[in-house]
Amino acid sequence: MSLAPTKQFDHGSDMHVPELYQPLGVGHGVEHFEDIGPAEITQFREQGYLIVRQAFDSREVNEAIQGLVDLIMGKNPEFTGISFEAKAQDILPTLGLEARQDAVRKLMFFVEYDARLKAISHHPKLLKTISTLLGDRPSQMFQDMALLKPPRLGREKPWHQDNAYFNYPQGTSVVGTWIALDEATIENGCMQFLPGQHKKGPQIHFQRRDWQICDTEILGQRSVAAPLKPGGMLFFSGLLPHGTPHNSSGLRRRALQFHYAPADVSTLPDNDERLKHFGSEGKDVSC
């Protein structure tokens, strides 16, 4: 079986300085969805994140992994949303099917191509939590991604706010979810974030290694890390500054990421509003 025909390559692979990721500790959380109560909702409002350490069982995790593998291996030829690591560009033609899994950077917009992946993105307990975090409002999932960090090849996702990528009206509550399919550790690139800084609102982003917050704004700050076992997950505000370092280990780090917004809010027709708040042009600032 051949791979999906579109071969896109992610070229944002310049190495970061280690000082950008110096976690002071590990984030607090609960074990199961059922353990989420008023205190956890308050934590999300105040700190911008909520961890559920055992959100999905091994069957659900394994089915999600198999769904990704099937898409990577081209079992649904209609799916073309795969982006490969830039460092694998020269060797991709020489890789067997198994090795190609470790050359993939991300997959996007896949839930309509695999029922197993759609099931986890629309899990009733997940959607109930999202509604609660949005103030008891119905939600819509508007983005689905699988973020892969192959062993020693997986690159950094620099510090950023997710809302800097979305054309929603300012003030729209966006909740991101990050689900570990492999054990996510500090060494292989688990998420790190700056608790409470979602309250600062939009921060200016620049196109450097990626569309990101300037490194000089992050250096010297101590982050919090969210290491997770397979099936663990993180809920986080779309304004929470976060990033994931290069995978320096020999272990895969595969994760699913879904974003949700209130169902009654529509995106804007262009980038003007977003760039007015997150873009650098005309702000007399440099990075």
C-alpha positions as CSV (number, residue, x, y, z in Angstrom):
1,M,0.0,0.0,0.0
2,S,1.5,3.4,-1.0
3,L,1.5,6.5,1.1
4,A,-0.9,9.3,0.6
5,P,0.3,11.2,-2.4
6,T,0.9,14.7,-1.0
7,K,4.3,15.0,0.6
8,Q,4.6,18.2,2.6
9,F,7.7,19.0,4.6
10,D,7.9,21.0,7.8
11,H,11.0,23.2,7.7
12,G,10.8,24.8,11.1
13,S,13.5,22.6,12.5
14,D,16.2,25.0,13.7
15,M,17.4,23.9,17.2
16,H,16.3,26.0,20.2
17,V,18.5,27.0,23.1
18,P,18.0,24.7,26.1
19,E,17.3,27.7,28.4
20,L,13.9,28.1,26.7
21,Y,12.6,25.0,28.5
22,Q,13.5,24.9,32.2
23,P,10.4,23.5,34.0
24,L,10.1,24.4,37.7
25,G,7.7,21.7,38.4
26,V,4.9,19.4,37.1
27,G,1.3,20.6,36.6
28,H,-1.5,19.5,39.0
29,G,-4.4,17.4,37.9
30,V,-6.9,14.7,38.6
31,E,-7.0,11.0,37.7
32,H,-10.3,10.7,35.8
33,F,-13.0,12.8,34.2
34,E,-15.3,12.0,37.1
35,D,-12.9,13.7,39.5
36,I,-13.4,17.1,37.9
37,G,-15.3,19.4,40.2
38,P,-15.6,23.1,41.1
39,A,-12.0,23.3,42.4
40,E,-10.7,22.0,39.1
41,I,-12.8,24.4,37.1
42,T,-11.5,27.3,39.2
43,Q,-8.0,26.1,38.6
44,F,-8.6,26.2,34.9
45,R,-10.0,29.7,35.1
46,E,-7.0,30.9,37.2
47,Q,-4.1,28.9,35.8
48,G,-5.3,28.2,32.3
49,Y,-4.9,24.4,32.3
50,L,-6.4,21.2,33.7
51,I,-4.7,17.8,33.5
52,V,-6.7,14.4,33.5
53,R,-4.0,11.7,34.0
54,Q,-6.2,8.7,33.0
55,A,-8.7,10.2,30.5
56,F,-8.7,7.3,28.0
57,D,-8.0,3.6,28.5
58,S,-5.5,1.4,26.7
59,R,-8.1,0.2,24.1
60,E,-9.0,3.7,23.1
61,V,-5.3,4.7,22.9
62,N,-4.4,1.7,20.8
63,E,-7.3,2.3,18.4
64,A,-6.2,5.9,18.0
65,I,-2.7,4.9,17.3
66,Q,-3.8,2.4,14.7
67,G,-6.0,5.0,13.1
68,L,-3.0,7.3,12.7
69,V,-0.8,4.5,11.4
70,D,-3.3,3.5,8.8
71,L,-3.5,7.1,7.6
72,I,0.3,7.4,7.5
73,M,0.5,4.1,5.6
74,G,-1.9,5.4,3.0
75,K,-4.8,3.0,3.7
76,N,-7.2,5.9,2.9
77,P,-5.8,7.4,-0.3
78,E,-8.2,10.3,0.0
79,F,-6.4,11.6,3.0
80,T,-3.4,13.9,2.1
81,G,-3.0,15.9,5.3
82,I,0.5,14.6,6.3
83,S,3.5,16.8,6.9
84,F,6.9,15.2,7.1
85,E,10.0,16.3,9.1
86,A,12.3,18.4,7.0
87,K,15.3,16.4,8.1
88,A,13.7,13.4,6.5
89,Q,13.3,14.9,3.1
90,D,16.4,13.4,1.6
91,I,16.0,9.9,3.0
92,L,12.2,9.6,2.7
93,P,12.4,7.5,-0.5
94,T,14.7,5.0,1.2
95,L,12.4,4.4,4.2
96,G,10.2,1.4,4.6
97,L,6.7,1.7,5.8
98,E,7.5,1.3,9.5
99,A,10.4,3.8,9.4
100,R,8.2,6.4,7.7
101,Q,6.2,6.7,10.8
102,D,9.2,8.3,12.4
103,A,9.5,10.8,9.6
104,V,6.1,12.4,10.1
105,R,5.8,15.7,11.9
106,K,2.0,16.1,11.9
107,L,-1.3,15.1,10.5
108,M,-4.2,17.6,10.1
109,F,-8.0,17.4,9.6
110,F,-8.2,13.6,9.7
111,V,-11.3,12.9,11.9
112,E,-13.6,12.5,8.9
113,Y,-11.2,9.9,7.4
114,D,-11.0,7.6,10.4
115,A,-13.9,6.7,12.7
116,R,-11.6,5.7,15.6
117,L,-10.0,9.2,15.7
118,K,-13.4,10.9,15.4
119,A,-14.6,8.8,18.3
120,I,-11.9,10.1,20.6
121,S,-12.4,13.7,19.5
122,H,-16.1,13.4,20.2
123,H,-15.9,11.3,23.4
124,P,-18.9,12.2,25.6
125,K,-16.9,12.8,28.7
126,L,-14.4,15.0,26.8
127,L,-17.2,17.1,25.3
128,K,-19.0,17.5,28.6
129,T,-15.8,18.8,30.1
130,I,-15.3,21.2,27.2
131,S,-18.9,22.5,27.6
132,T,-18.2,23.1,31.3
133,L,-15.0,24.9,30.7
134,L,-16.8,27.1,28.1
135,G,-19.3,28.2,30.8
136,D,-21.9,25.5,30.1
137,R,-22.1,26.4,26.4
138,P,-22.4,23.9,23.5
139,S,-19.1,23.5,21.7
140,Q,-17.8,22.9,18.2
141,M,-14.5,21.2,17.3
142,F,-12.9,23.3,14.6
143,Q,-9.4,21.9,14.4
144,D,-7.9,18.4,14.7
145,M,-4.2,17.6,14.6
146,A,-1.8,14.8,15.4
147,L,1.6,16.1,16.6
148,L,4.4,13.6,16.3
149,K,7.9,13.9,17.7
150,P,10.0,11.0,16.2
151,P,13.0,9.8,18.2
152,R,15.8,12.5,18.2
153,L,14.3,13.9,15.0
154,G,11.1,15.5,16.4
155,R,11.5,19.3,16.4
156,E,10.4,22.0,18.8
157,K,7.1,23.8,18.6
158,P,8.2,27.2,19.9
159,W,6.4,29.2,22.6
160,H,3.1,30.5,21.3
161,Q,-0.6,31.1,22.1
162,D,-2.9,29.0,20.0
163,N,-5.4,31.9,19.5
164,A,-2.7,33.6,17.5
165,Y,-3.5,31.1,14.8
166,F,-7.3,31.3,14.8
167,N,-9.6,33.9,13.2
168,Y,-12.1,34.1,16.0
169,P,-13.3,37.4,17.4
170,Q,-11.1,38.6,20.3
171,G,-12.5,37.5,23.6
172,T,-13.7,34.1,22.2
173,S,-13.0,31.3,24.6
174,V,-11.1,28.6,22.9
175,V,-10.1,25.3,24.7
176,G,-7.3,23.1,23.4
177,T,-6.9,19.5,24.3
178,W,-3.7,17.5,24.1
179,I,-3.9,13.7,24.4
180,A,-0.8,11.6,24.9
181,L,-0.7,8.4,22.8
182,D,2.8,7.5,24.0
183,E,4.3,8.4,27.4
184,A,5.1,12.1,27.1
185,T,8.2,13.1,29.2
186,I,10.3,16.2,29.6
187,E,13.0,14.5,27.6
188,N,10.8,13.6,24.6
189,G,9.0,16.8,24.4
190,C,5.9,17.0,26.6
191,M,4.1,20.3,26.7
192,Q,5.4,23.1,28.9
193,F,3.4,26.2,29.8
194,L,3.3,29.4,31.8
195,P,0.4,29.1,34.3
196,G,-1.8,32.0,34.7
197,Q,-0.4,34.0,31.8
198,H,-3.5,33.4,29.7
199,K,-4.9,36.3,31.7
200,K,-2.4,38.7,30.1
201,G,-4.3,38.4,26.8
202,P,-2.8,38.3,23.3
203,Q,1.0,38.5,23.0
204,I,2.8,39.7,19.9
205,H,4.0,36.8,17.7
206,F,6.8,36.8,15.1
207,Q,7.8,34.5,12.3
208,R,11.1,33.1,13.5
209,R,11.5,29.3,13.8
210,D,7.7,29.3,13.6
211,W,4.8,31.8,14.3
212,Q,5.9,32.3,17.9
213,I,6.4,34.5,20.9
214,C,9.9,36.1,20.8
215,D,12.5,33.9,22.6
216,T,13.6,37.0,24.6
217,E,10.2,37.2,26.2
218,I,10.5,33.5,27.4
219,L,14.1,33.4,28.5
220,G,14.4,33.6,32.3
221,Q,10.9,32.4,32.9
222,R,10.3,29.1,34.6
223,S,7.7,26.9,33.0
224,V,5.5,24.1,34.3
225,A,5.6,20.7,32.5
226,A,2.8,18.3,31.8
227,P,4.3,14.8,31.5
228,L,1.6,12.3,30.7
229,K,1.2,8.5,30.5
230,P,-0.6,7.2,27.4
231,G,-4.3,8.2,27.6
232,G,-3.5,11.2,29.8
233,M,-4.7,14.6,28.6
234,L,-4.4,18.3,29.1
235,F,-7.1,20.9,28.7
236,F,-5.7,24.5,28.2
237,S,-6.8,28.0,27.3
238,G,-6.2,29.2,23.8
239,L,-4.3,32.2,25.4
240,L,-2.0,30.1,27.6
241,P,1.6,30.5,26.4
242,H,3.1,27.0,25.8
243,G,5.7,25.2,23.8
244,T,7.3,21.7,23.4
245,P,11.0,21.2,23.0
246,H,13.0,19.0,20.6
247,N,12.7,15.3,21.3
248,S,16.2,14.5,22.7
249,S,15.3,10.9,23.6
250,G,15.1,7.6,21.6
251,L,11.3,7.3,22.2
252,R,8.4,8.3,20.1
253,R,6.1,11.1,21.3
254,R,2.7,11.0,19.5
255,A,-0.2,13.1,20.6
256,L,-3.6,14.2,19.4
257,Q,-4.7,17.8,19.7
258,F,-8.2,19.1,19.2
259,H,-9.5,22.7,19.6
260,Y,-13.1,23.6,20.6
261,A,-15.0,26.9,20.6
262,P,-18.5,27.9,21.5
263,A,-20.9,26.5,18.9
264,D,-22.6,29.9,18.4
265,V,-19.4,31.8,17.5
266,S,-18.3,32.0,13.9
267,T,-14.8,32.7,12.5
268,L,-14.0,36.1,10.9
269,P,-13.6,36.3,7.1
270,D,-9.9,37.5,7.2
271,N,-6.8,37.8,9.3
272,D,-7.1,41.5,10.1
273,E,-8.6,41.3,13.6
274,R,-6.2,38.5,14.6
275,L,-3.1,40.3,13.4
276,K,-4.1,43.5,15.0
277,H,-3.7,41.8,18.3
278,F,-1.1,39.1,17.7
279,G,1.0,40.4,14.7
280,S,4.1,42.6,15.0
281,E,3.5,44.9,12.0
282,G,3.0,48.5,12.9
283,K,3.6,48.0,16.6
284,D,7.2,49.5,16.6
285,V,8.5,46.3,18.2
286,S,11.3,43.9,17.2
287,C,12.4,40.4,18.1
